[in-house]
Amino acid sequence: MVVVWFEQAAANLPAGNDWLAACEQERLAGMRFPKRRADWRLGRWTAKHAVAAYLKLDCSPPALAALEIRPAASGAPQVFIEDVPAAVSISLSHRGDVAACAIAPSGAMLGCDLELVEPRSDAFLGDYLTLEEQHLVAQVPAADRSRVANLIWSAKECALKALAMGLRLDPRSAVVTFTDGLSGSNHNSASPMAVIPQPQAPTWHPLRVVCAARQNFEGWWQQTDCFLRTMVAFPTSEPPLIMTRN
Ligand SMILES: CC(C)(COP(=O)(O)OP(=O)(O)OC[C@H]1O[C@@H](n2cnc3c(N)ncnc32)[C@H](O)[C@@H]1OP(=O)(O)O)[C@@H](O)C(=O)NCCC(=O)NCCS
């Protein structure tokens, strides 16, 4: 399966809202917190452009307004064009001034996430990571722990999104492993938790998330500076194709 990854920064956003459907404009007006409004608006802008590019649709403001991203009861985003469900699955994430949308054919289970490499407390690790995952974080050099902790967290979030559950599920029920950590000099083939290679170019690296009594996922991650991009999908996908706006 082909998955496309599309990103936009806050700087890409127009000042006006004529590209939002009337009910989206109403929803935006009802949001009390500026940060939530800004995140939501950037996410909608990114998702609409992703869908327009993927389906080769016009992306004039009226065309984007006809393309609506509605939340399902779970919170998962669903795409409608002129009120008709579109033949795509999407997943959204916002972090800082950037939003990402992963997009795949309809029916796919898909989750994407953006994270910054930032410190995570021991309490956070204890609450959200399994003991094996905590062990993996503890194993890597101190300077790399934040990266590994955020990467594990990000992969879990992807799986929880792909299951359309979010934090209704215990994140410890999704166990993350890194499947190409097995070729590095720190490789320990006896361990299911191999040491993660340092990224050089932002190439995609494979990962796996095993979800207790639910669908397991294969996925991919990459890093650019302090930004981590992570996704999972079922059926499994090739490394995501990064698509940009013309
Ligand atoms: C999914 C979730 C883990 C992501 O949280 P996050 O890291 O803060 O945010 P991200 O920016 O990476 O992702 C947010 C996007 O995830 C998507 N999302 C939200 N709930 C989702 C779900 N159940 N399944 C799939 N995707 C979901 C939405 O598109 C959301 O953006 P939007 O609201 O602007 O459309 C979290 O929002 C969640 O668990 N939500 C559902 C349950 C809930 O509301 N619980 C309350 C707190 S326990």
The ligand as an ORCA input file, in Angstrom:
! r2SCAN-3c Opt
* xyz 0 1
  C      -5.357     10.799     19.438
  C      -4.560     11.472     20.563
  C      -3.744     10.420     21.286
  C      -3.617     12.486     19.870
  O      -3.186     13.453     20.727
  P      -2.004     14.535     20.518
  O      -0.674     13.902     20.477
  O      -2.228     15.532     21.566
  O      -2.282     15.243     19.169
  P      -1.810     15.095     17.651
  O      -1.688     16.485     17.172
  O      -0.686     14.177     17.393
  O      -3.105     14.418     16.996
  C      -4.324     15.065     17.082
  C      -5.212     14.536     15.988
  O      -5.437     13.147     16.184
  C      -6.675     12.840     15.573
  N      -7.437     12.022     16.509
  C      -8.054     12.396     17.643
  N      -8.660     11.335     18.199
  C      -8.399     10.275     17.403
  C      -8.762      8.918     17.449
  N      -9.510      8.412     18.416
  N      -8.316      8.121     16.463
  C      -7.556      8.594     15.450
  N      -7.187      9.894     15.349
  C      -7.610     10.713     16.323
  C      -7.403     14.145     15.270
  O      -7.348     14.380     13.869
  C      -6.577     15.158     16.026
  O      -6.526     16.427     15.421
  P      -7.841     17.339     15.316
  O      -8.578     17.176     16.587
  O      -7.300     18.701     15.089
  O      -8.595     16.796     14.129
  C      -5.482     12.173     21.564
  O      -6.029     13.319     20.990
  C      -6.664     11.301     21.983
  O      -6.485     10.291     22.604
  N      -7.885     11.664     21.625
  C      -9.092     10.821     21.755
  C      -9.539     10.514     23.171
  C      -9.741     11.717     23.974
  O     -10.251     12.721     23.534
  N      -9.339     11.581     25.207
  C      -9.293     12.665     26.095
  C      -7.995     12.593     26.831
  S      -7.850     11.038     27.652
*
